Amino acid sequence: MKPALLPLVLSVALGITPAAAARADGLGDIVKAVCLSAFENEMSLVGKVPPAGMASYACTCVEQRIRTGSGIEAARSHCRQATAERFPI
């Protein structure tokens, strides 16, 4: 696959904008971009404003768990609980 097509393929596969995929510098950045998008969407759907640092904490957690071998759902579940304990809203 041509490198120029990678942002477009990632954006379609992961549901992120091509611009966000183009800015990603590797798997960690892609995971964080997808996580931040999902986080913002979920907070919007429930009508809550997250405290400062909450999104970054949650998405860094997910990225680190995936890097160490966790599956996406396991990382998401673990980090959701850890984030809720650290940032009760």
Secondary structure per residue as TSV (DSSP state, phi and psi in degrees):
chain	resnum	aa	ss	phi	psi
A	1	M	-	360.0	139.2
A	2	K	-	-70.9	136.2
A	3	P	G	-55.6	-31.8
A	4	A	G	-66.2	-24.2
A	5	L	G	-85.2	-15.8
A	6	L	H	-55.1	-48.0
A	7	P	H	-58.3	-39.2
A	8	L	H	-67.3	-45.0
A	9	V	H	-62.2	-44.9
A	10	L	H	-63.5	-39.4
A	11	S	H	-65.3	-39.6
A	12	V	H	-70.2	-46.7
A	13	A	H	-66.8	-36.9
A	14	L	H	-103.8	-5.4
A	15	G	T	74.1	30.7
A	16	I	-	-115.6	164.4
A	17	T	-	-71.2	150.7
A	18	P	H	-57.3	-33.7
A	19	A	H	-64.4	-42.0
A	20	A	H	-66.3	-40.4
A	21	A	H	-64.9	-37.0
A	22	A	H	-67.7	-32.3
A	23	R	H	-77.1	-17.6
A	24	A	-	-68.9	131.8
A	25	D	-	-103.0	23.5
A	26	G	S	147.9	-176.9
A	27	L	H	-57.4	-43.7
A	28	G	H	-60.0	-42.7
A	29	D	H	-67.9	-37.0
A	30	I	H	-66.1	-45.3
A	31	V	H	-59.1	-46.2
A	32	K	H	-63.0	-41.0
A	33	A	H	-62.7	-44.4
A	34	V	H	-66.5	-42.9
A	35	C	H	-61.7	-47.5
A	36	L	H	-61.3	-39.8
A	37	S	H	-62.9	-46.8
A	38	A	H	-64.5	-40.8
A	39	F	H	-61.0	-50.1
A	40	E	H	-61.9	-40.3
A	41	N	H	-63.4	-45.6
A	42	E	H	-64.4	-42.7
A	43	M	H	-63.1	-38.7
A	44	S	H	-64.9	-42.6
A	45	L	H	-63.1	-35.8
A	46	V	H	-91.6	-2.0
A	47	G	T	70.5	31.6
A	48	K	-	-114.7	149.3
A	49	V	-	-104.6	115.7
A	50	P	-	-72.0	148.1
A	51	P	-	-66.4	158.2
A	52	A	T	-56.3	134.4
A	53	G	T	90.9	-13.5
A	54	M	H	-65.6	-47.2
A	55	A	H	-63.4	-44.7
A	56	S	H	-61.5	-44.4
A	57	Y	H	-60.6	-48.5
A	58	A	H	-62.5	-45.5
A	59	C	H	-76.2	-31.0
A	60	T	H	-66.1	-40.0
A	61	C	H	-58.7	-49.4
A	62	V	H	-60.2	-46.5
A	63	E	H	-60.3	-44.2
A	64	Q	H	-66.4	-40.4
A	65	R	H	-64.2	-41.7
A	66	I	H	-66.6	-40.3
A	67	R	H	-61.1	-30.1
A	68	T	T	-93.5	9.8
A	69	G	T	108.1	-3.0
A	70	S	-	-70.8	149.7
A	71	G	-	-74.8	166.9
A	72	I	H	-60.9	-48.0
A	73	E	H	-66.3	-39.5
A	74	A	H	-64.5	-42.6
A	75	A	H	-63.4	-44.9
A	76	R	H	-61.4	-46.3
A	77	S	H	-63.3	-47.7
A	78	H	H	-60.8	-46.6
A	79	C	H	-72.9	-30.3
A	80	R	H	-62.0	-45.0
A	81	Q	H	-67.3	-45.4
A	82	A	H	-62.2	-39.7
A	83	T	H	-67.0	-42.1
A	84	A	H	-63.0	-34.9
A	85	E	H	-71.2	-38.2
A	86	R	H	-79.4	-32.8
A	87	F	S	-126.1	71.5
A	88	P	-	-67.6	122.4
A	89	I	-	-127.8	360.0
